[in-house]
Amino acid sequence: MRDFGRGHTNGDTVIFFPDLRTVHAGDLVIDGMPVIDYDNGGGALEFVTTLEKMLALDFDTVIPGHRSGDARRGAEAPRDSRAPYLSGAGLRPDASTAAMGSSNPAFRR
């Protein structure tokens, strides 16, 4: 079990099965747009970084939170679709949310 940081919640757990080259990603990987659970510490800015840490594992198959298993591309797609928005806005996915948190409740720590 690995905790790579905030994403869907403040501590999304990834379960890595190295012998099977498989990860269970939970709600980090779902169909459609990710659900950021801000009330439970999720973080939009950290979401991509957390996915990148998971993608550093050596796996071929991902088991997402709300659909059947998928090839590795199923885990890369959410990262690839969100990174341009964050970088285009001048934000780094690993940037601290503290600067925004004081005025915007959506960016709570």
FENMOVEN-V178021 format. One line per field, one symbol per residue. ss: DSSP state (2 for helix, 1 for strand, 0 for the rest). Layout:
ss->???
This chain:
ss->0110000000001111122201111100000000000222000222222222222000001111000001102222222222222222000000000222200022200
